[in-house]
Amino acid sequence: MTAEQAVPTTEDFAALLDETLGESQRFDGKVVTGTIIALDKEAAIVDIGLKAEGRVPLKEFALPGQAPELSVGDTVEVFVDRVENARGEAQLSREKARREEAWVQLEKSYEAEERVKGVIFGRVKGGFTVDLNGAVAFLPGSQVDIRPIRDVTPLMNIEQPFQILKMDRKRGNIVVSRRAILEETRAEQRAELIEGLSEGNVVEGVVKNITDYGAFVDLGGIDGLLHVTDISWKRINHPSEVLNIGDTIKVQIIRLNPETQRISLGMKQLQEDPWSTIEAKYPVGSKLTGRITNITDYGAFVELEDGIEGLVHVSEMSWVKKNVHPGKIVSTSQEVEVMVLEIEPEKRRISLGLKQCMDNPWTTFAATHPVGTEIEGEIKNITEFGLFVGLEGDVDGMVHMSDLDWSKSGEDAIAEYKKGDVVKAVVLDIDVDKERISLGVKQLGGDPMASSTLRKGSTVTCTVTKVTENGLEVAVGEDDQAMDAFIRRSDLSRDRSEQRPERFSVGDKVDALVTSMDKKTRKIGLSIKQLEISEEKEAVAQYGSSDSGASLGDILGAALAEGKEEDK
């Protein structure tokens, strides 16, 4: 070999360097197996071969909350960040090695929907961090437990199962759930428990929660709902009146749905149904004492015993107080005497009456005030058809407008009265069943038509009260005994030219013949025309005849002359 050949060239040196370092550079960014060759207080010295060594902090070899267990000679897997120089000093990481290894295993578990083991080791905004054997995952606060929990400390730094909800390796994101594991476990337990239950079973449970509509009872790992209506046969406004959280109670399973895993429970079903013997215990017509438990717009509920309530409808509360709210007649918790009116056990209904235990004022009034009795009372109300008069016993009687006056129209007669006036009347009729008393004011005096001496064919003197186009309205008689009548236009005179109402004035006195009297319709027929004809016939009969040859004028003249002499 020549001296020239013994000296390496620049190219030879570069090739040799590439051969030496190229082997080492292939380790960069990879996980390799190394051997622990020394330990100190803070780190482990790991030999990864090719005369390369690196220091790895001891904390990277321990799980959160645990101490590392290492010794010289142990083989470990580490991640090579880079080989720094030719002396083989390397930058190594046990955490990155574990993370790389964990990601591969976690991806397999995620695809297979398998549970993974992890340790909650820190808190972050909105949740917690979980170590999944090297890979760090996020546990949202809502996924920690089935129900919100205030203190998570007892769950930290212990290994437990999780379900992976989401993975994104590019971004390094993993989201896990502890709640999903608990729900799955709980569902399995519930299914096992439900298999051992059936409708009708009597079981023990612990009151877990109380709401407005019932209580949730823990039956040993599965909850059932005890509705407020199934706690007791008697009325309960809120479950807390009977139950407390933590109470151990016996319940019966009344409904069970294995598919939805819903269980309905009952307590009252373990007691005898008080409605089963209700008809024999409270026969219709019997009087009982009860307590008002609830008042509504339509009546009041009365408790007769535990679990038995009846309704007193507002119409059965008072004989005389109509259209008033039940709260103005009775009050809650008041002791009252009631009568059983009707029982419907199949509908669990009892109709009660409050007024039936009191004297019926209508019956009392009928007994003390027979028809024809004169009474006196204050006008309580005036309607378009009559007057309502207050009577003894807080009852009202009605005077129909047709019974106010014999001669005046109902509208005119009723206009003369006002509320608060004290009036006298006669009892005309009493209907106890319909609670009606009919009164009459005009019946206090005799019927002028019934007592009148007027007869058909008699002559009367009447007073014109109104002049109309069709005739004259007149009054027959004097003062209170006056009766109304009407003289038609055609009856004003025998002479057609004189059949004019305007010839007369209000207040004029006229004579007329009574042509008809109808006491039922209270109508009197009068005619001036018929009076003139009647007088003519009488004159002809007295002063002449049809064959005497005397004229009508002669006869009337003689009659008139005789009349004048009699007047003298």
Secondary structure as the mmCIF struct_conf table of DSSP 4:
data_model
#
loop_
_struct_conf.conf_type_id
_struct_conf.id
_struct_conf.beg_label_comp_id
_struct_conf.beg_label_asym_id
_struct_conf.beg_label_seq_id
_struct_conf.end_label_comp_id
_struct_conf.end_label_asym_id
_struct_conf.end_label_seq_id
HELX_RH_AL_P HELX_RH_AL_P1 ALA A 3 ALA A 6
BEND BEND1 VAL A 7 VAL A 7
HELX_LH_PP_P HELX_LH_PP_P1 PRO A 8 THR A 9
HELX_RH_AL_P HELX_RH_AL_P2 THR A 10 GLN A 25
TURN_TY1_P TURN_TY1_P1 ARG A 26 GLY A 29
STRN STRN1 LYS A 30 LEU A 39
BEND BEND2 LYS A 41 GLU A 42
STRN STRN2 ALA A 43 GLY A 49
TURN_TY1_P TURN_TY1_P2 LEU A 50 LYS A 51
STRN STRN3 ALA A 52 PRO A 57
HELX_RH_3T_P HELX_RH_3T_P1 LEU A 58 PHE A 61
BEND BEND3 ALA A 62 ALA A 62
TURN_TY1_P TURN_TY1_P3 PRO A 64 GLY A 65
BEND BEND4 GLN A 66 GLN A 66
TURN_TY1_P TURN_TY1_P4 VAL A 72 GLY A 73
STRN STRN4 THR A 75 VAL A 83
BEND BEND5 ASN A 85 ASN A 85
TURN_TY1_P TURN_TY1_P5 ALA A 86 ARG A 87
STRN STRN5 GLU A 89 SER A 93
HELX_RH_AL_P HELX_RH_AL_P3 ARG A 94 ALA A 112
TURN_TY1_P TURN_TY1_P6 GLU A 113 GLU A 113
STRN STRN6 VAL A 116 VAL A 124
TURN_TY1_P TURN_TY1_P7 LYS A 125 GLY A 126
STRN STRN7 GLY A 127 LEU A 132
TURN_TY1_P TURN_TY1_P8 ASN A 133 GLY A 134
STRN STRN8 ALA A 135 PRO A 140
HELX_RH_3T_P HELX_RH_3T_P2 GLY A 141 GLN A 143
BEND BEND6 VAL A 144 VAL A 144
BEND BEND7 ILE A 146 ARG A 147
BEND BEND8 ARG A 150 ARG A 150
HELX_RH_3T_P HELX_RH_3T_P3 THR A 153 LEU A 155
STRN STRN9 MET A 156 MET A 156
TURN_TY1_P TURN_TY1_P9 ASN A 157 ASN A 157
BEND BEND9 ILE A 158 ILE A 158
STRN STRN10 GLU A 159 ASP A 168
TURN_TY1_P TURN_TY1_P10 ARG A 169 GLY A 172
STRN STRN11 ASN A 173 SER A 177
BEND BEND10 ARG A 178 ARG A 178
HELX_RH_AL_P HELX_RH_AL_P4 ARG A 179 GLU A 195
TURN_TY1_P TURN_TY1_P11 GLY A 196 GLY A 196
TURN_TY1_P TURN_TY1_P12 GLU A 199 GLY A 200
STRN STRN12 VAL A 202 ILE A 210
BEND BEND11 ASP A 212 TYR A 213
STRN STRN13 GLY A 214 ASP A 218
BEND BEND12 LEU A 219 ILE A 222
STRN STRN14 ASP A 223 HIS A 227
HELX_RH_3T_P HELX_RH_3T_P4 VAL A 228 ASP A 230
TURN_TY1_P TURN_TY1_P13 ILE A 231 ILE A 231
BEND BEND13 TRP A 233 LYS A 234
BEND BEND14 ASN A 237 ASN A 237
HELX_RH_3T_P HELX_RH_3T_P5 PRO A 239 GLU A 241
TURN_TY1_P TURN_TY1_P14 VAL A 242 VAL A 242
TURN_TY1_P TURN_TY1_P15 ILE A 245 GLY A 246
STRN STRN15 THR A 248 ASN A 257
TURN_TY1_P TURN_TY1_P16 PRO A 258 GLN A 261
STRN STRN16 ARG A 262 GLY A 266
BEND BEND15 MET A 267 MET A 267
HELX_RH_3T_P HELX_RH_3T_P6 LYS A 268 LEU A 270
BEND BEND16 GLN A 271 GLN A 271
HELX_RH_3T_P HELX_RH_3T_P7 PRO A 274 THR A 277
HELX_RH_AL_P HELX_RH_AL_P5 ILE A 278 LYS A 281
BEND BEND17 TYR A 282 TYR A 282
TURN_TY1_P TURN_TY1_P17 VAL A 284 GLY A 285
STRN STRN17 LYS A 287 THR A 296
TURN_TY1_P TURN_TY1_P18 ASP A 297 TYR A 298
STRN STRN18 GLY A 299 GLU A 305
TURN_TY1_P TURN_TY1_P19 ASP A 306 GLY A 307
STRN STRN19 ILE A 308 HIS A 313
HELX_RH_3T_P HELX_RH_3T_P8 VAL A 314 GLU A 316
BEND BEND18 MET A 317 MET A 317
BEND BEND19 TRP A 319 VAL A 320
BEND BEND20 ASN A 323 ASN A 323
HELX_RH_3T_P HELX_RH_3T_P9 PRO A 326 LYS A 328
TURN_TY1_P TURN_TY1_P20 ILE A 329 ILE A 329
TURN_TY1_P TURN_TY1_P21 THR A 332 SER A 333
STRN STRN20 GLU A 335 GLU A 344
HELX_RH_3T_P HELX_RH_3T_P10 PRO A 345 LYS A 347
TURN_TY1_P TURN_TY1_P22 ARG A 348 ARG A 348
STRN STRN21 ARG A 349 GLY A 353
BEND BEND21 LEU A 354 LEU A 354
HELX_RH_3T_P HELX_RH_3T_P11 LYS A 355 CYS A 357
BEND BEND22 MET A 358 MET A 358
HELX_RH_AL_P HELX_RH_AL_P6 PRO A 361 THR A 368
BEND BEND23 HIS A 369 HIS A 369
TURN_TY1_P TURN_TY1_P23 VAL A 371 GLY A 372
STRN STRN22 GLU A 374 THR A 383
TURN_TY1_P TURN_TY1_P24 GLU A 384 PHE A 385
STRN STRN23 GLY A 386 GLY A 390
HELX_RH_3T_P HELX_RH_3T_P12 GLU A 392 ASP A 394
STRN STRN24 ASP A 396 HIS A 400
HELX_RH_3T_P HELX_RH_3T_P13 MET A 401 ASP A 403
BEND BEND24 LEU A 404 LEU A 404
BEND BEND25 TRP A 406 LYS A 408
HELX_RH_AL_P HELX_RH_AL_P7 GLY A 410 ILE A 414
TURN_TY1_P TURN_TY1_P25 ALA A 415 GLU A 416
TURN_TY1_P TURN_TY1_P26 LYS A 419 GLY A 420
STRN STRN25 VAL A 422 ASP A 431
TURN_TY1_P TURN_TY1_P27 VAL A 432 GLU A 435
STRN STRN26 ARG A 436 GLY A 440
BEND BEND26 VAL A 441 VAL A 441
HELX_RH_3T_P HELX_RH_3T_P14 LYS A 442 LEU A 444
BEND BEND27 GLY A 445 GLY A 445
HELX_RH_AL_P HELX_RH_AL_P8 PRO A 448 SER A 451
TURN_TY1_P TURN_TY1_P28 LYS A 456 GLY A 457
STRN STRN27 THR A 459 VAL A 467
BEND BEND28 GLU A 469 ASN A 470
STRN STRN28 GLY A 471 VAL A 476
BEND BEND29 GLY A 477 GLU A 478
HELX_RH_3T_P HELX_RH_3T_P15 ASP A 479 GLN A 481
STRN STRN29 MET A 483 ARG A 488
HELX_RH_3T_P HELX_RH_3T_P16 ARG A 489 ASP A 491
BEND BEND30 LEU A 492 LEU A 492
BEND BEND31 ARG A 494 ASP A 495
HELX_RH_3T_P HELX_RH_3T_P17 ARG A 496 GLU A 498
HELX_RH_3T_P HELX_RH_3T_P18 PRO A 501 ARG A 503
TURN_TY1_P TURN_TY1_P29 VAL A 506 GLY A 507
STRN STRN30 LYS A 509 ASP A 518
TURN_TY1_P TURN_TY1_P30 LYS A 519 ARG A 522
STRN STRN31 LYS A 523 SER A 527
HELX_RH_AL_P HELX_RH_AL_P9 ILE A 528 TYR A 543
TURN_TY1_P TURN_TY1_P31 SER A 546 ASP A 547
BEND BEND32 SER A 548 SER A 548
HELX_RH_AL_P HELX_RH_AL_P10 LEU A 552 ASP A 567
#
